[in-house]
């Protein structure tokens, strides 16, 4: 079951919530559980069924890695040319507000790992 927040557009330029980390945003507004319980759902890119406000994240081996860098969680907004638009927050985000941004598709390295996963649309999947 995906976690969603139907009023995601209302978050634009609001104060960050919780710890100001990315996971706090989807936990507070979509009711997502602890990241230990998160499982990788369908990929975001190429998914015509994904709804605006769906909680998404980067995963490694179907689990959220909880590393200090290189992983991210956000709300899906819409597809764009060559990527996706998301609504997110992170502790050191310039401006200190929740806001939307474009994430381009960057693909994978030759060894199969995603290039810059936090900023790579190809790396995102639905949180279940």
DOBATI-712450 format. One record per residue: residue in one letter; x, y, z of N, C-alpha, C in turn. Coordinates in nm, 2 decimals, always signed. Layout:
# DOBATI-712450
> resn n_xx n_yy n_zz ca_xx ca_yy ca_zz c_xx c_yy c_zz
> A X Y Z X Y Z X Y Z;
...
***
This chain:
# DOBATI-712450
> resn n_xx n_yy n_zz ca_xx ca_yy ca_zz c_xx c_yy c_zz
> X +0.08 -0.12 +0.00 +0.00 +0.00 +0.00 +0.09 +0.12 +0.00;
> X +0.08 +0.21 -0.10 +0.16 +0.33 -0.10 +0.10 +0.43 +0.00;
> X +0.19 +0.52 +0.04 +0.16 +0.63 +0.13 +0.14 +0.75 +0.05;
> X +0.03 +0.83 +0.07 +0.01 +0.95 -0.01 -0.03 +1.06 +0.08;
> X -0.02 +1.18 +0.02 -0.07 +1.31 +0.08 -0.13 +1.39 -0.03;
> X -0.26 +1.40 -0.03 -0.34 +1.46 -0.14 -0.32 +1.61 -0.15;
> X -0.28 +1.67 -0.04 -0.27 +1.82 -0.04 -0.12 +1.86 -0.06;
> X -0.04 +1.78 -0.13 +0.10 +1.80 -0.15 +0.13 +1.94 -0.20;
> X +0.05 +1.99 -0.29 +0.08 +2.13 -0.34 +0.08 +2.23 -0.23;
> X +0.00 +2.21 -0.13 +0.00 +2.31 -0.02 +0.13 +2.32 +0.06;
> X +0.22 +2.22 +0.04 +0.34 +2.22 +0.12 +0.45 +2.32 +0.07;
> X +0.43 +2.37 -0.06 +0.52 +2.46 -0.12 +0.55 +2.58 -0.03;
> X +0.68 +2.60 +0.01 +0.73 +2.71 +0.09 +0.68 +2.71 +0.23;
> X +0.64 +2.59 +0.28 +0.61 +2.58 +0.42 +0.73 +2.55 +0.50;
> X +0.72 +2.56 +0.64 +0.84 +2.53 +0.72 +0.86 +2.38 +0.72;
> X +0.99 +2.34 +0.73 +1.02 +2.20 +0.74 +0.96 +2.14 +0.87;
> X +0.94 +2.01 +0.86 +0.88 +1.94 +0.98 +0.97 +1.84 +1.04;
> X +0.94 +1.81 +1.16 +1.02 +1.70 +1.24 +1.16 +1.74 +1.25;
> X +1.25 +1.64 +1.22 +1.39 +1.65 +1.23 +1.45 +1.74 +1.11;
> X +1.37 +1.78 +1.02 +1.41 +1.85 +0.89 +1.47 +1.75 +0.79;
> X +1.49 +1.62 +0.83 +1.54 +1.53 +0.73 +1.43 +1.49 +0.64;
> X +1.47 +1.44 +0.52 +1.37 +1.40 +0.42 +1.26 +1.31 +0.46;
> X +1.30 +1.21 +0.54 +1.20 +1.10 +0.58 +1.09 +1.16 +0.67;
> X +1.12 +1.27 +0.75 +1.02 +1.33 +0.83 +0.91 +1.38 +0.75;
> X +0.93 +1.43 +0.64 +0.83 +1.49 +0.56 +0.72 +1.39 +0.52;
> X +0.76 +1.27 +0.47 +0.66 +1.17 +0.43 +0.60 +1.10 +0.56;
> X +0.68 +1.10 +0.67 +0.62 +1.04 +0.79 +0.51 +1.13 +0.85;
> X +0.54 +1.26 +0.85 +0.44 +1.35 +0.91 +0.32 +1.36 +0.82;
> X +0.33 +1.38 +0.69 +0.22 +1.41 +0.61 +0.15 +1.29 +0.55;
> X +0.22 +1.18 +0.53 +0.16 +1.06 +0.47 +0.14 +0.95 +0.57;
> X +0.19 +0.97 +0.69 +0.18 +0.86 +0.79 +0.27 +0.74 +0.76;
> X +0.38 +0.76 +0.69 +0.47 +0.65 +0.66 +0.53 +0.61 +0.80;
> X +0.55 +0.48 +0.81 +0.61 +0.43 +0.94 +0.76 +0.45 +0.94;
> X +0.83 +0.40 +1.04 +0.98 +0.40 +1.05 +1.04 +0.34 +0.92;
> X +1.15 +0.40 +0.88 +1.21 +0.35 +0.76 +1.25 +0.21 +0.76;
> X +1.27 +0.15 +0.88 +1.29 +0.00 +0.88 +1.18 -0.08 +0.82;
> X +1.06 -0.02 +0.82 +0.94 -0.10 +0.77 +0.92 -0.07 +0.62;
> X +0.99 +0.03 +0.57 +0.97 +0.06 +0.42 +1.02 -0.05 +0.33;
> X +0.94 -0.07 +0.23 +0.98 -0.17 +0.13 +0.96 -0.10 -0.01;
> X +1.05 -0.14 -0.10 +1.05 -0.09 -0.24 +0.92 -0.14 -0.31;
> X +0.85 -0.04 -0.36 +0.73 -0.07 -0.45 +0.78 -0.05 -0.60;
> X +0.68 -0.02 -0.68 +0.71 +0.00 -0.82 +0.80 +0.12 -0.84;
> X +0.88 +0.11 -0.95 +0.96 +0.22 -0.99 +0.88 +0.34 -1.03;
> X +0.93 +0.46 -1.01 +0.86 +0.59 -1.04 +0.86 +0.62 -1.19;
> X +0.98 +0.61 -1.25 +1.00 +0.65 -1.39 +0.92 +0.54 -1.48;
> X +0.84 +0.59 -1.57 +0.77 +0.50 -1.66 +0.64 +0.45 -1.60;
> X +0.60 +0.49 -1.48 +0.48 +0.44 -1.41 +0.37 +0.54 -1.43;
> X +0.28 +0.51 -1.52 +0.17 +0.59 -1.56 +0.06 +0.59 -1.45;
> X +0.07 +0.50 -1.36 -0.04 +0.48 -1.25 +0.00 +0.56 -1.12;
> X +0.12 +0.61 -1.11 +0.15 +0.68 -0.99 +0.07 +0.81 -0.97;
> X +0.03 +0.84 -0.85 -0.06 +0.96 -0.83 +0.03 +1.07 -0.76;
> X -0.01 +1.19 -0.79 +0.05 +1.31 -0.73 +0.04 +1.29 -0.58;
> X +0.14 +1.32 -0.50 +0.14 +1.31 -0.36 +0.18 +1.17 -0.30;
> X +0.22 +1.08 -0.39 +0.27 +0.95 -0.35 +0.41 +0.96 -0.29;
> X +0.43 +0.90 -0.17 +0.56 +0.90 -0.11 +0.66 +0.81 -0.19;
> X +0.78 +0.86 -0.22 +0.88 +0.79 -0.29 +1.01 +0.80 -0.23;
> X +1.10 +0.70 -0.26 +1.24 +0.70 -0.20 +1.33 +0.62 -0.28;
> X +1.46 +0.64 -0.25 +1.56 +0.56 -0.31 +1.59 +0.43 -0.23;
> X +1.61 +0.32 -0.29 +1.62 +0.19 -0.22 +1.75 +0.12 -0.27;
> X +1.80 +0.04 -0.18 +1.91 -0.06 -0.22 +1.87 -0.19 -0.17;
> X +1.87 -0.29 -0.26 +1.82 -0.43 -0.23 +1.68 -0.42 -0.16;
> X +1.59 -0.34 -0.22 +1.45 -0.33 -0.18 +1.43 -0.27 -0.04;
> X +1.54 -0.22 +0.02 +1.52 -0.15 +0.15 +1.58 -0.01 +0.15;
> X +1.52 +0.07 +0.24 +1.57 +0.21 +0.25 +1.70 +0.21 +0.32;
> X +1.81 +0.26 +0.27 +1.95 +0.24 +0.33 +1.98 +0.32 +0.45;
> X +1.90 +0.43 +0.48 +1.93 +0.51 +0.60 +2.07 +0.56 +0.62;
> X +2.14 +0.59 +0.51 +2.27 +0.65 +0.51 +2.27 +0.80 +0.53;
> X +2.38 +0.86 +0.57 +2.38 +1.00 +0.60 +2.37 +1.08 +0.46;
> X +2.42 +1.02 +0.35 +2.40 +1.08 +0.22 +2.38 +0.97 +0.12;
> X +2.33 +1.01 +0.00 +2.31 +0.92 -0.11 +2.18 +0.85 -0.11;
> X +2.08 +0.88 -0.02 +1.95 +0.83 -0.02 +1.85 +0.94 +0.01;
> X +1.73 +0.93 -0.04 +1.64 +1.04 -0.02 +1.49 +0.99 -0.02;
> X +1.40 +1.07 +0.04 +1.26 +1.04 +0.03 +1.19 +1.17 +0.00;
> X +1.08 +1.16 -0.07 +1.00 +1.28 -0.11 +0.86 +1.25 -0.15;
> X +0.79 +1.35 -0.20 +0.66 +1.32 -0.26 +0.67 +1.34 -0.41;
> X +0.61 +1.25 -0.48 +0.60 +1.26 -0.63 +0.50 +1.37 -0.67;
> X +0.54 +1.46 -0.76 +0.44 +1.56 -0.81 +0.39 +1.52 -0.95;
> X +0.49 +1.51 -1.04 +0.45 +1.48 -1.18 +0.58 +1.45 -1.26;
> X +0.55 +1.39 -1.38 +0.66 +1.36 -1.48 +0.70 +1.49 -1.54;
> X +0.82 +1.50 -1.59 +0.87 +1.61 -1.67 +0.96 +1.55 -1.78;
> X +1.00 +1.64 -1.87 +1.08 +1.59 -1.98 +1.22 +1.56 -1.92;
> X +1.25 +1.43 -1.93 +1.38 +1.38 -1.88 +1.39 +1.37 -1.73;
> X +1.28 +1.36 -1.66 +1.29 +1.34 -1.52 +1.15 +1.35 -1.45;
> X +1.15 +1.39 -1.32 +1.03 +1.40 -1.24 +1.04 +1.52 -1.15;
> X +0.92 +1.57 -1.11 +0.92 +1.68 -1.01 +0.88 +1.62 -0.88;
> X +0.94 +1.67 -0.77 +0.91 +1.62 -0.64 +0.90 +1.73 -0.54;
> X +0.84 +1.70 -0.43 +0.83 +1.80 -0.32 +0.91 +1.74 -0.20;
> X +1.01 +1.81 -0.15 +1.10 +1.76 -0.05 +1.15 +1.86 +0.05;
> X +1.22 +1.80 +0.15 +1.30 +1.88 +0.24 +1.42 +1.80 +0.28;
> X +1.52 +1.87 +0.32 +1.64 +1.81 +0.39 +1.71 +1.91 +0.47;
> X +1.78 +1.87 +0.57 +1.83 +1.95 +0.68 +1.90 +2.08 +0.63;
> X +1.98 +2.07 +0.53 +2.06 +2.18 +0.48 +2.01 +2.24 +0.35;
> X +1.88 +2.22 +0.32 +1.82 +2.27 +0.20 +1.83 +2.42 +0.20;
> X +1.88 +2.48 +0.09 +1.89 +2.63 +0.09 +1.75 +2.69 +0.10;
> X +1.73 +2.79 +0.18 +1.61 +2.86 +0.21 +1.53 +2.80 +0.32;
> X +1.57 +2.68 +0.36 +1.51 +2.61 +0.48 +1.36 +2.59 +0.48;
> X +1.30 +2.57 +0.36 +1.16 +2.55 +0.34 +1.13 +2.42 +0.26;
> X +1.02 +2.36 +0.28 +0.97 +2.25 +0.19 +0.94 +2.32 +0.05;
> X +0.99 +2.25 -0.05 +0.97 +2.31 -0.19 +0.98 +2.20 -0.29;
> X +0.93 +2.23 -0.41 +0.93 +2.14 -0.52 +1.06 +2.16 -0.60;
> X +1.10 +2.06 -0.67 +1.22 +2.07 -0.76 +1.22 +1.96 -0.86;
> X +1.29 +1.98 -0.97 +1.30 +1.88 -1.08 +1.42 +1.79 -1.05;
> X +1.40 +1.66 -1.07 +1.51 +1.56 -1.06 +1.52 +1.49 -1.19;
> X +1.64 +1.51 -1.26 +1.66 +1.45 -1.39 +1.69 +1.30 -1.38;
> X +1.67 +1.23 -1.50 +1.71 +1.09 -1.51 +1.86 +1.09 -1.54;
> X +1.94 +1.02 -1.46 +2.08 +1.01 -1.47 +2.13 +0.87 -1.50;
> X +2.04 +0.77 -1.49 +2.08 +0.63 -1.52 +2.17 +0.57 -1.42;
> X +2.25 +0.47 -1.47 +2.34 +0.39 -1.38 +2.48 +0.39 -1.43;
> X +2.57 +0.36 -1.33 +2.72 +0.34 -1.37 +2.73 +0.21 -1.44;
> X +2.84 +0.18 -1.49 +2.87 +0.06 -1.56 +2.85 -0.06 -1.47;
> X +2.88 -0.05 -1.34 +2.87 -0.16 -1.25 +2.72 -0.18 -1.19;
> X +2.63 -0.10 -1.24 +2.49 -0.12 -1.21 +2.43 -0.03 -1.10;
> X +2.52 +0.05 -1.03 +2.47 +0.14 -0.93 +2.42 +0.27 -0.99;
> X +2.31 +0.33 -0.93 +2.26 +0.45 -0.98 +2.36 +0.57 -0.96;
> X +2.37 +0.65 -1.06 +2.45 +0.77 -1.05 +2.38 +0.87 -0.96;
> X +2.45 +0.92 -0.86 +2.39 +1.02 -0.77 +2.24 +0.99 -0.73;
> X +2.21 +0.88 -0.66 +2.08 +0.84 -0.64 +1.98 +0.94 -0.58;
> X +2.02 +1.03 -0.49 +1.93 +1.12 -0.43 +1.88 +1.22 -0.54;
> X +1.96 +1.25 -0.64 +1.93 +1.34 -0.74 +1.91 +1.28 -0.88;
> X +1.86 +1.16 -0.88 +1.84 +1.08 -1.00 +1.70 +1.02 -1.00;
> X +1.62 +1.06 -1.09 +1.48 +1.01 -1.10 +1.47 +0.86 -1.12;
> X +1.57 +0.81 -1.19 +1.57 +0.66 -1.22 +1.59 +0.58 -1.09;
> X +1.64 +0.64 -0.98 +1.66 +0.57 -0.86 +1.54 +0.56 -0.76;
> X +1.43 +0.63 -0.80 +1.32 +0.64 -0.71 +1.21 +0.53 -0.73;
> X +1.16 +0.48 -0.62 +1.05 +0.38 -0.62 +0.95 +0.43 -0.52;
> X +0.83 +0.37 -0.53 +0.72 +0.40 -0.44 +0.75 +0.33 -0.30;
> X +0.72 +0.40 -0.19 +0.74 +0.35 -0.06 +0.62 +0.26 -0.03;
> X +0.64 +0.14 +0.01 +0.53 +0.05 +0.06 +0.56 +0.00 +0.20;
***
